[in-house]
Amino acid sequence: GLRTLANAVRGELDYRAEAAAQARFAAAWADSKTLRIPRAIDSLTSARVLTQTRARGKTVVDLAATGSPEVRRAAASAIFAFAWGSPLAHGLLNADPNPGNFLVDVEADGHVVVWALDFGCALELPRDVQDFDREMYFALLDDDAQRAAERFRMALAHSGILRRADSLASLAHRDWERALAAPLATHGDFHWSAAYAATLADATSRVLAAGGLGLPASWVLMWRQRLGAAAVVAMLDAEAPFRRTLVDLVGIGRKALR
């Protein structure tokens, strides 16, 4: 709970802890063809100094202004994979998403590489948080709308996020579910725009303000990360197969938690 939050923040003050977190993320994404993470050089790293291999590429800000649709599409998919896939597939959270934490490089053969940087505020999620979060996203990936809604709400109830069952019938809750599901509702490309990111942030704010949902301490950093990452992806204004990206990482799930 609060101890997890405190440990994550304190970790930003210790570069050896950051190097260890960076190594965990690197191992988790070692098989990715697009995502790369710099290697910390242990012999040159201390509590006050972090030395790592160099990453090259354009910032998200530069890419948004000058990148082709194809490169922005690949980068948006990769950043989405990292931001959503790290917690859902690997139980890892880099809780400080911002445009400066990614560099995008295009190799000589045209392959797009995205470097993920800055693991100062990173943590391993409790297993129950990962399991219930994954179940929520399995529900969002379900093509059967009625079954998806029931499964999503069951996951909310089990996770501890749901405070009042009557809130499930509210407009705020339905808007939030629709906003979460939007990138995953199509089997083709979804346009992840600034307008979509704003809708997601607004819907989340309104559903929390309504009081029917609440975020336990162990979930706060994850949702902070998710909304921040949504804004980063939106800067690229790309159309990409976000559903397929997530399914490739976690599958679609077969059983709801009981």
URJOPE-V956291 format. One record per pair of residues at least 6 apart in sequence whose C-alpha atoms are under 6 Angstrom apart, sorted by the first residue. I is the first residue (numbers start at 0). J is the second residue. D is the distance in Angstrom with one decimal. If there is no record, write none. Layout:
BEGIN
I_J_D + I_J_D
END
This chain:
BEGIN
0_216_4.7 + 0_217_4.7 + 1_216_5.7 + 7_120_5.1 + 7_121_5.9 + 8_120_5.9 + 10_16_5.9 + 10_119_6.0 + 11_119_4.2 + 11_120_5.4 + 13_46_4.8 + 14_46_4.7 + 14_47_5.8 + 14_49_5.5 + 15_45_5.7 + 15_46_5.2 + 17_118_5.5 + 17_119_4.9 + 18_39_5.8 + 21_118_5.8 + 25_36_5.5 + 33_112_4.7 + 33_113_6.0 + 34_113_5.0 + 34_114_6.0 + 35_114_4.8 + 36_114_5.6 + 36_115_5.4 + 37_52_5.4 + 38_51_5.4 + 38_52_5.4 + 39_50_5.8 + 39_51_4.1 + 40_50_5.6 + 40_51_5.2 + 43_50_5.8 + 44_50_5.4 + 56_102_4.9 + 56_103_4.7 + 56_104_4.2 + 57_102_5.2 + 57_103_5.1 + 58_102_4.9 + 59_98_5.5 + 63_235_4.9 + 71_235_5.7 + 71_237_5.9 + 72_237_5.1 + 72_239_5.5 + 75_232_5.4 + 85_91_5.1 + 86_92_5.4 + 87_133_5.5 + 88_249_5.7 + 90_123_5.8 + 90_124_5.2 + 90_129_5.8 + 91_122_6.0 + 91_123_4.6 + 91_124_5.8 + 92_121_5.5 + 92_122_5.4 + 93_121_4.4 + 94_120_5.6 + 94_121_5.6 + 94_220_5.9 + 94_224_5.0 + 96_224_5.9 + 96_227_5.6 + 96_228_5.5 + 98_231_5.7 + 100_115_6.0 + 100_116_4.7 + 101_114_5.5 + 101_115_4.9 + 101_116_5.9 + 102_113_5.7 + 102_114_5.1 + 103_112_5.8 + 103_113_4.6 + 104_111_5.9 + 104_112_5.1 + 105_111_4.6 + 131_154_6.0 + 131_158_5.7 + 135_151_5.1 + 135_154_5.6 + 137_251_5.3 + 137_252_5.5 + 138_147_4.7 + 138_150_5.5 + 138_151_5.0 + 139_180_5.4 + 141_147_5.3 + 155_161_5.4 + 160_212_5.5 + 160_213_5.2 + 160_214_5.6 + 161_212_4.7 + 162_211_5.1 + 162_212_5.2 + 163_211_4.8 + 166_211_5.0 + 171_206_5.1 + 172_206_5.6 + 175_202_4.9 + 175_203_5.9 + 178_199_5.3 + 182_189_5.6 + 183_242_4.4 + 187_240_5.6 + 188_238_5.5 + 188_239_4.5 + 188_240_4.3 + 189_238_5.2 + 189_239_5.5 + 190_237_5.8 + 190_238_4.2 + 191_233_5.4 + 191_236_5.8 + 191_237_5.8 + 192_233_4.7 + 192_236_4.8 + 193_233_4.9 + 196_229_5.6 + 196_230_5.5
END
